[in-house]
Amino acid sequence: MEKTLTAILIGAGGRGIGYTNIMSELGEKYKVVAVAEPVDSRRNYIKEKHGLSEDMCFTDYKPLLALGKIADIAIIATM
């Protein structure tokens, strides 16, 4: 069995949601572990879709990056 790759998402607009939706369709190959997004509805969508705890949901990317390396992949989907 392959290792599940973990990912953080910075920017949960159309592109970020699209990428993470594709990841979720690939079964256990990928797991989103954190999101940084200032818009509540977008951040909450990722939180619910990927089962994230509140402490892994951020309104800004700086506190997320301050945690250090918590994932294998960083998806940066901002303008």
N, CA, C and O atoms as a GROMACS GRO file, in nm:
protein
  316
    1MET      N    1   0.084  -0.119   0.000
    1MET     CA    2   0.000   0.000   0.000
    1MET      C    3   0.088   0.125   0.000
    1MET      O    4   0.189   0.131   0.071
    2GLU      N    5   0.049   0.223  -0.080
    2GLU     CA    6   0.123   0.348  -0.086
    2GLU      C    7   0.099   0.432   0.039
    2GLU      O    8  -0.004   0.422   0.105
    3LYS      N    9   0.197   0.514   0.067
    3LYS     CA   10   0.184   0.609   0.178
    3LYS      C   11   0.084   0.717   0.140
    3LYS      O   12   0.083   0.765   0.027
    4THR      N   13  -0.001   0.756   0.235
    4THR     CA   14  -0.091   0.868   0.214
    4THR      C   15  -0.011   0.997   0.225
    4THR      O   16   0.057   1.020   0.326
    5LEU      N   17  -0.019   1.080   0.122
    5LEU     CA   18   0.050   1.209   0.123
    5LEU      C   19  -0.041   1.314   0.185
    5LEU      O   20  -0.158   1.324   0.149
    6THR      N   21   0.012   1.390   0.278
    6THR     CA   22  -0.065   1.494   0.344
    6THR      C   23  -0.042   1.628   0.272
    6THR      O   24   0.062   1.650   0.211
    7ALA      N   25  -0.144   1.716   0.283
    7ALA     CA   26  -0.136   1.845   0.214
    7ALA      C   27  -0.198   1.955   0.299
    7ALA      O   28  -0.293   1.932   0.373
    8ILE      N   29  -0.141   2.074   0.287
    8ILE     CA   30  -0.204   2.194   0.340
    8ILE      C   31  -0.251   2.276   0.221
    8ILE      O   32  -0.193   2.270   0.113
    9LEU      N   33  -0.357   2.353   0.242
    9LEU     CA   34  -0.412   2.438   0.136
    9LEU      C   35  -0.406   2.583   0.180
    9LEU      O   36  -0.457   2.619   0.286
   10ILE      N   37  -0.345   2.665   0.098
   10ILE     CA   38  -0.342   2.810   0.121
   10ILE      C   39  -0.420   2.872   0.006
   10ILE      O   40  -0.374   2.878  -0.108
   11GLY      N   41  -0.539   2.919   0.038
   11GLY     CA   42  -0.627   2.978  -0.063
   11GLY      C   43  -0.733   2.878  -0.106
   11GLY      O   44  -0.706   2.789  -0.186
   12ALA      N   45  -0.854   2.893  -0.053
   12ALA     CA   46  -0.962   2.799  -0.081
   12ALA      C   47  -1.066   2.857  -0.175
   12ALA      O   48  -1.187   2.839  -0.155
   13GLY      N   49  -1.020   2.927  -0.277
   13GLY     CA   50  -1.110   2.972  -0.382
   13GLY      C   51  -1.136   2.858  -0.479
   13GLY      O   52  -1.118   2.741  -0.444
   14GLY      N   53  -1.178   2.891  -0.599
   14GLY     CA   54  -1.211   2.789  -0.697
   14GLY      C   55  -1.097   2.693  -0.726
   14GLY      O   56  -1.118   2.572  -0.734
   15ARG      N   57  -0.978   2.746  -0.743
   15ARG     CA   58  -0.863   2.660  -0.774
   15ARG      C   59  -0.828   2.569  -0.657
   15ARG      O   60  -0.808   2.449  -0.677
   16GLY      N   61  -0.822   2.623  -0.537
   16GLY     CA   62  -0.788   2.542  -0.420
   16GLY      C   63  -0.892   2.435  -0.392
   16GLY      O   64  -0.857   2.321  -0.360
   17ILE      N   65  -1.018   2.472  -0.404
   17ILE     CA   66  -1.126   2.375  -0.384
   17ILE      C   67  -1.119   2.268  -0.493
   17ILE      O   68  -1.137   2.149  -0.466
   18GLY      N   69  -1.094   2.310  -0.616
   18GLY     CA   70  -1.083   2.215  -0.726
   18GLY      C   71  -0.972   2.113  -0.704
   18GLY      O   72  -0.994   1.993  -0.721
   19TYR      N   73  -0.854   2.160  -0.666
   19TYR     CA   74  -0.742   2.070  -0.642
   19TYR      C   75  -0.773   1.972  -0.529
   19TYR      O   76  -0.746   1.852  -0.541
   20THR      N   77  -0.828   2.022  -0.420
   20THR     CA   78  -0.853   1.932  -0.306
   20THR      C   79  -0.970   1.838  -0.333
   20THR      O   80  -0.974   1.728  -0.278
   21ASN      N   81  -1.067   1.880  -0.416
   21ASN     CA   82  -1.174   1.789  -0.454
   21ASN      C   83  -1.118   1.672  -0.535
   21ASN      O   84  -1.157   1.557  -0.515
   22ILE      N   85  -1.027   1.701  -0.626
   22ILE     CA   86  -0.962   1.595  -0.704
   22ILE      C   87  -0.886   1.502  -0.610
   22ILE      O   88  -0.892   1.380  -0.625
   23MET      N   89  -0.815   1.559  -0.514
   23MET     CA   90  -0.740   1.477  -0.418
   23MET      C   91  -0.834   1.384  -0.342
   23MET      O   92  -0.801   1.267  -0.319
   24SER      N   93  -0.951   1.434  -0.302
   24SER     CA   94  -1.043   1.351  -0.225
   24SER      C   95  -1.102   1.240  -0.311
   24SER      O   96  -1.141   1.136  -0.257
   25GLU      N   97  -1.111   1.259  -0.441
   25GLU     CA   98  -1.162   1.156  -0.531
   25GLU      C   99  -1.062   1.042  -0.552
   25GLU      O  100  -1.099   0.936  -0.601
   26LEU      N  101  -0.938   1.064  -0.514
   26LEU     CA  102  -0.834   0.963  -0.534
   26LEU      C  103  -0.818   0.870  -0.415
   26LEU      O  104  -0.715   0.806  -0.398
   27GLY      N  105  -0.922   0.863  -0.334
   27GLY     CA  106  -0.921   0.771  -0.220
   27GLY      C  107  -0.826   0.812  -0.111
   27GLY      O  108  -0.824   0.928  -0.069
   28GLU      N  109  -0.747   0.718  -0.065
   28GLU     CA  110  -0.657   0.744   0.048
   28GLU      C  111  -0.518   0.788   0.006
   28GLU      O  112  -0.425   0.786   0.087
   29LYS      N  113  -0.501   0.826  -0.120
   29LYS     CA  114  -0.369   0.868  -0.168
   29LYS      C  115  -0.328   1.004  -0.108
   29LYS      O  116  -0.210   1.027  -0.083
   30TYR      N  117  -0.427   1.092  -0.086
   30TYR     CA  118  -0.400   1.225  -0.032
   30TYR      C  119  -0.493   1.254   0.085
   30TYR      O  120  -0.605   1.203   0.092
   31LYS      N  121  -0.444   1.338   0.178
   31LYS     CA  122  -0.525   1.382   0.292
   31LYS      C  123  -0.493   1.528   0.318
   31LYS      O  124  -0.378   1.563   0.345
   32VAL      N  125  -0.594   1.613   0.312
   32VAL     CA  126  -0.578   1.755   0.345
   32VAL      C  127  -0.579   1.766   0.497
   32VAL      O  128  -0.670   1.716   0.563
   33VAL      N  129  -0.476   1.832   0.553
   33VAL     CA  130  -0.465   1.839   0.699
   33VAL      C  131  -0.482   1.981   0.755
   33VAL      O  132  -0.495   1.997   0.877
   34ALA      N  133  -0.481   2.083   0.669
   34ALA     CA  134  -0.497   2.221   0.718
   34ALA      C  135  -0.534   2.312   0.602
   34ALA      O  136  -0.504   2.284   0.486
   35VAL      N  137  -0.599   2.422   0.636
   35VAL     CA  138  -0.637   2.523   0.537
   35VAL      C  139  -0.614   2.662   0.592
   35VAL      O  140  -0.633   2.687   0.712
   36ALA      N  141  -0.573   2.753   0.505
   36ALA     CA  142  -0.563   2.896   0.538
   36ALA      C  143  -0.644   2.971   0.433
   36ALA      O  144  -0.612   2.968   0.314
   37GLU      N  145  -0.749   3.038   0.478
   37GLU     CA  146  -0.840   3.110   0.387
   37GLU      C  147  -0.915   3.215   0.467
   37GLU      O  148  -0.978   3.181   0.568
   38PRO      N  149  -0.911   3.343   0.425
   38PRO     CA  150  -0.979   3.448   0.502
   38PRO      C  151  -1.131   3.447   0.490
   38PRO      O  152  -1.198   3.498   0.580
   39VAL      N  153  -1.187   3.391   0.384
   39VAL     CA  154  -1.333   3.391   0.365
   39VAL      C  155  -1.392   3.271   0.440
   39VAL      O  156  -1.362   3.156   0.411
   40ASP      N  157  -1.478   3.302   0.538
   40ASP     CA  158  -1.535   3.199   0.626
   40ASP      C  159  -1.600   3.084   0.550
   40ASP      O  160  -1.574   2.968   0.582
   41SER      N  161  -1.684   3.114   0.453
   41SER     CA  162  -1.758   3.008   0.383
   41SER      C  163  -1.663   2.913   0.309
   41SER      O  164  -1.686   2.792   0.307
   42ARG      N  165  -1.560   2.966   0.249
   42ARG     CA  166  -1.462   2.881   0.177
   42ARG      C  167  -1.382   2.795   0.274
   42ARG      O  168  -1.362   2.676   0.252
   43ARG      N  169  -1.336   2.859   0.382
   43ARG     CA  170  -1.258   2.786   0.483
   43ARG      C  171  -1.343   2.676   0.545
   43ARG      O  172  -1.296   2.564   0.564
   44ASN      N  173  -1.468   2.708   0.576
   44ASN     CA  174  -1.557   2.609   0.637
   44ASN      C  175  -1.591   2.496   0.542
   44ASN      O  176  -1.610   2.382   0.585
   45TYR      N  177  -1.599   2.524   0.412
   45TYR     CA  178  -1.623   2.419   0.313
   45TYR      C  179  -1.510   2.316   0.319
   45TYR      O  180  -1.535   2.196   0.323
   46ILE      N  181  -1.386   2.364   0.318
   46ILE     CA  182  -1.270   2.273   0.324
   46ILE      C  183  -1.269   2.200   0.458
   46ILE      O  184  -1.240   2.080   0.463
   47LYS      N  185  -1.300   2.270   0.565
   47LYS     CA  186  -1.304   2.208   0.697
   47LYS      C  187  -1.401   2.090   0.699
   47LYS      O  188  -1.366   1.981   0.745
   48GLU      N  189  -1.521   2.112   0.649
   48GLU     CA  190  -1.623   2.006   0.650
   48GLU      C  191  -1.590   1.895   0.551
   48GLU      O  192  -1.601   1.777   0.584
   49LYS      N  193  -1.549   1.932   0.430
   49LYS     CA  194  -1.522   1.834   0.324
   49LYS      C  195  -1.411   1.737   0.364
   49LYS      O  196  -1.416   1.618   0.331
   50HIS      N  197  -1.310   1.789   0.436
   50HIS     CA  198  -1.193   1.708   0.468
   50HIS      C  199  -1.182   1.673   0.616
   50HIS      O  200  -1.081   1.617   0.659
   51GLY      N  201  -1.286   1.705   0.693
   51GLY     CA  202  -1.289   1.665   0.833
   51GLY      C  203  -1.179   1.727   0.918
   51GLY      O  204  -1.121   1.661   1.004
   52LEU      N  205  -1.152   1.854   0.895
   52LEU     CA  206  -1.045   1.922   0.969
   52LEU      C  207  -1.096   1.972   1.104
   52LEU      O  208  -1.212   2.010   1.118
   53SER      N  209  -1.008   1.971   1.202
   53SER     CA  210  -1.043   2.030   1.332
   53SER      C  211  -1.026   2.181   1.323
   53SER      O  212  -0.954   2.232   1.237
   54GLU      N  213  -1.094   2.251   1.411
   54GLU     CA  214  -1.091   2.398   1.411
   54GLU      C  215  -0.948   2.452   1.423
   54GLU      O  216  -0.916   2.555   1.363
   55ASP      N  217  -0.863   2.384   1.500
   55ASP     CA  218  -0.727   2.434   1.520
   55ASP      C  219  -0.638   2.416   1.398
   55ASP      O  220  -0.522   2.458   1.400
   56MET      N  221  -0.690   2.355   1.291
   56MET     CA  222  -0.613   2.340   1.167
   56MET      C  223  -0.675   2.424   1.055
   56MET      O  224  -0.647   2.402   0.937
   57CYS      N  225  -0.758   2.520   1.093
   57CYS     CA  226  -0.822   2.612   0.999
   57CYS      C  227  -0.782   2.755   1.036
   57CYS      O  228  -0.804   2.799   1.149
   58PHE      N  229  -0.725   2.826   0.942
   58PHE     CA  230  -0.666   2.956   0.968
   58PHE      C  231  -0.722   3.061   0.873
   58PHE      O  232  -0.756   3.031   0.759
   59THR      N  233  -0.732   3.185   0.922
   59THR     CA  234  -0.776   3.295   0.837
   59THR      C  235  -0.661   3.357   0.760
   59THR      O  236  -0.682   3.435   0.667
   60ASP      N  237  -0.538   3.324   0.798
   60ASP     CA  238  -0.417   3.377   0.735
   60ASP      C  239  -0.314   3.265   0.726
   60ASP      O  240  -0.312   3.176   0.811
   61TYR      N  241  -0.231   3.270   0.626
   61TYR     CA  242  -0.132   3.164   0.607
   61TYR      C  243  -0.016   3.169   0.707
   61TYR      O  244   0.048   3.067   0.731
   62LYS      N  245   0.012   3.285   0.764
   62LYS     CA  246   0.130   3.298   0.851
   62LYS      C  247   0.125   3.206   0.974
   62LYS      O  248   0.225   3.140   1.002
   63PRO      N  249   0.014   3.199   1.048
   63PRO     CA  250   0.010   3.105   1.162
   63PRO      C  251   0.022   2.959   1.117
   63PRO      O  252   0.079   2.876   1.188
   64LEU      N  253  -0.032   2.928   1.000
   64LEU     CA  254  -0.020   2.791   0.948
   64LEU      C  255   0.125   2.757   0.920
   64LEU      O  256   0.173   2.651   0.960
   65LEU      N  257   0.195   2.846   0.852
   65LEU     CA  258   0.336   2.820   0.821
   65LEU      C  259   0.423   2.820   0.946
   65LEU      O  260   0.528   2.756   0.949
   66ALA      N  261   0.380   2.893   1.049
   66ALA     CA  262   0.455   2.897   1.175
   66ALA      C  263   0.458   2.760   1.244
   66ALA      O  264   0.543   2.737   1.330
   67LEU      N  265   0.367   2.671   1.208
   67LEU     CA  266   0.366   2.536   1.265
   67LEU      C  267   0.484   2.451   1.216
   67LEU      O  268   0.512   2.345   1.272
   68GLY      N  269   0.551   2.498   1.113
   68GLY     CA  270   0.660   2.419   1.056
   68GLY      C  271   0.605   2.321   0.954
   68GLY      O  272   0.493   2.336   0.906
   69LYS      N  273   0.685   2.222   0.922
   69LYS     CA  274   0.644   2.123   0.822
   69LYS      C  275   0.546   2.024   0.884
   69LYS      O  276   0.584   1.938   0.963
   70ILE      N  277   0.420   2.039   0.846
   70ILE     CA  278   0.317   1.948   0.898
   70ILE      C  279   0.257   1.863   0.787
   70ILE      O  280   0.169   1.780   0.812
   71ALA      N  281   0.305   1.882   0.663
   71ALA     CA  282   0.249   1.807   0.550
   71ALA      C  283   0.357   1.783   0.445
   71ALA      O  284   0.461   1.848   0.443
   72ASP      N  285   0.327   1.686   0.359
   72ASP     CA  286   0.418   1.655   0.249
   72ASP      C  287   0.408   1.757   0.136
   72ASP      O  288   0.506   1.783   0.067
   73ILE      N  289   0.288   1.814   0.119
   73ILE     CA  290   0.258   1.901   0.005
   73ILE      C  291   0.196   2.030   0.055
   73ILE      O  292   0.115   2.029   0.147
   74ALA      N  293   0.233   2.143  -0.008
   74ALA     CA  294   0.167   2.270   0.018
   74ALA      C  295   0.105   2.315  -0.115
   74ALA      O  296   0.175   2.336  -0.214
   75ILE      N  297  -0.026   2.330  -0.115
   75ILE     CA  298  -0.097   2.381  -0.232
   75ILE      C  299  -0.117   2.530  -0.209
   75ILE      O  300  -0.189   2.570  -0.117
   76ILE      N  301  -0.054   2.610  -0.291
   76ILE     CA  302  -0.069   2.756  -0.280
   76ILE      C  303  -0.156   2.799  -0.395
   76ILE      O  304  -0.111   2.808  -0.509
   77ALA      N  305  -0.282   2.827  -0.366
   77ALA     CA  306  -0.381   2.857  -0.467
   77ALA      C  307  -0.437   2.998  -0.447
   77ALA      O  308  -0.558   3.019  -0.448
   78THR      N  309  -0.347   3.092  -0.430
   78THR     CA  310  -0.387   3.232  -0.415
   78THR      C  311  -0.358   3.304  -0.546
   78THR      O  312  -0.287   3.254  -0.633
   79MET      N  313  -0.415   3.421  -0.558
   79MET     CA  314  -0.391   3.502  -0.680
   79MET      C  315  -0.248   3.549  -0.684
   79MET      O  316  -0.209   3.618  -0.778
   0.00000   0.00000   0.00000
